[in-house]
Amino acid sequence: MTHPREDLTALIDGALPATRAAEVRTHLGSCPACREEEARLRQALSALAALPPPPELPPFFATRLEARLRQERARPRTLLAWRWILQVPRPRLVAIAGGVAALAIAVAVPARSYLETRAMVRDLDLLQDYETASALDVDTPEDAQLVAHLDQLLPSGGRP
């Protein structure tokens, strides 16, 4: 027989069927660990029985509680009232934070690419002869500015 820990409280309360109660008592006669557990349960139950009864609730307590619960349910939850965060379960809050972070990355990466492309286009506007610039391997804004001013360096104001 395995240890009948689940049946000990029912045995103490007299709620076990007679055959099962006899089996549990037989086991208690041979198992010191289960006897100690039964003694602890009896002691805990007697301590609980010795407690004073709970105080009576004030009149209309249930009515006021139900009204308060209805009021709480009816109140809109807005982002401006930060108390709603305290009621969100932690795993859901972590998921929301992860989604916000992913959204921020999804917006920031294209924005950075757009800004880099815009800077490159601005530098290309400085170039007056793109073929000359590509032949010279223009890689930096300083190189682009130099190519933009090549017409000032060359005689006859333009092409070589």
N, C-alpha and C positions, 0 to 999 in steps of 0.2 A: 504494500500500500504506500502511496506517496503521502507527503505531509498534507493534511487536510486544513491548511490555513484559511481557505475560503469558507469552510464550514464552521469555524470556531465561534464566530459571533452568532450564527444561527443556533448552534448548540447551546450557548449561554442563554439566548432568548427563548429556548424551547421551541424553535421553529423547524427543527430538522425532523424528518420522518423517523419513526422508531428504529427501523433497521439501520439507517445511515447513522443515527445517533449512537447506536451500539458499536458500530464499526469505528467511529471517531473516538469513543471512550476507550475501546480496546487499544487503539493506536496511542492515545495519551498515556496509557499505562506503561507503554514500552519506549516512549520517545520524550526525553527530558527537554529538548528544544521546543517541542509543541506544547508541553506543559507550561514552560516559561511564557510562551506566547499567550496561552489561555489565561494565565495569571495576570499578565499585563493588560489584556483585554478586559478582564473582570474588574481590575482596578480602575481602568479608564472609564468604563461604564458606570461604576459606582460614583466616581468623581463627577461625571456628567449628571447623574441623578441627584447629586447633592446641591447642584447649582440652583439659585433662586429662579423662579419663572421670569420670562422676559417682561419688560414693562408694557403696559397697554399703550396702544397707539392713540394719539390725540384724535378727537372727533374730526371727521371729514378728511382724514389723512389720505385715504385712497383716492378720493375725489380730487384733492389738490395735486396729488402725484400724477394722476392721469392728465389733468389740465396742463401741468408743466411739461409732460412728455409730448403732448400735442403741440404745445407752443414751440418746443425745441425742434420738432420735426418740420413745422411750418416755416421756421426761420430760414431765409435763403442763405446759402453758403457762397460767399464771394471771395475773390482773391485778396480783397482788401482786409477781410477779417481773418487774420492769420491763425485763429484758434482752430480752424478746420484741420490744420496740419497735425495737431495733436491727436486727432481722431482717425487719421489714416494709418492703416497697419504698416509697420516698418518695411516689409518686403515690397509693398506697393509704392511706398515713398522712395525706396531705392530705385525701383523701376522707373518712376517718374523722373528722378534726378538723372538717371542714365539716358532717358529719352531727350531731356533738355540738353544734356551735354552733346549727344549725337546731332541734334538739330543745330546747335551752335557750331559744331565742326562742319556740318553740311553747308551752312551759310558762309562760314569764314573762308573755307578753301576756295570756292568759286570767286568770292569777293577779292581774295588776294590775287588769284589768277587774272581777274579783270583789271585790277590796279597795275599789275605787271605788264599786261598787254597794252593798257592805256599809256604807260610810261614809254613803252617801246614805240608806239605809234607817234607819240610826241617827239621822240628822237628821230623817227623817220621823216617827220615833217621838216626837220632841220636839213635833211639831205636834199640837195638839189639835183644830184645825179646818182641814182641808186646803183647803176651798173659800175660806176667808178668806186662807190663805197664797197660793193661786194667784191670787187677785184682787190681792194686794199684790206680785206678782212676786218671790217669795222666791227668791234665787239663791245666797246664801251661808249658811254655818252661823250666822253672827251674826244674819242676818235670821230664820232658823228659830228661834233662841233667843228673839228678840223676840216672834215670833208665839206661841211656847209660853207666854210670860208675859203675853199680852194679857188673860187672865182676871183677873190681879191688878191690871191698870190700869183695867179697866172696873168701873163700879159694878154691884152685884147679881151679882158673881161669874160673869160669863159673856158671853152674847150681847148685842150692842148692841140 
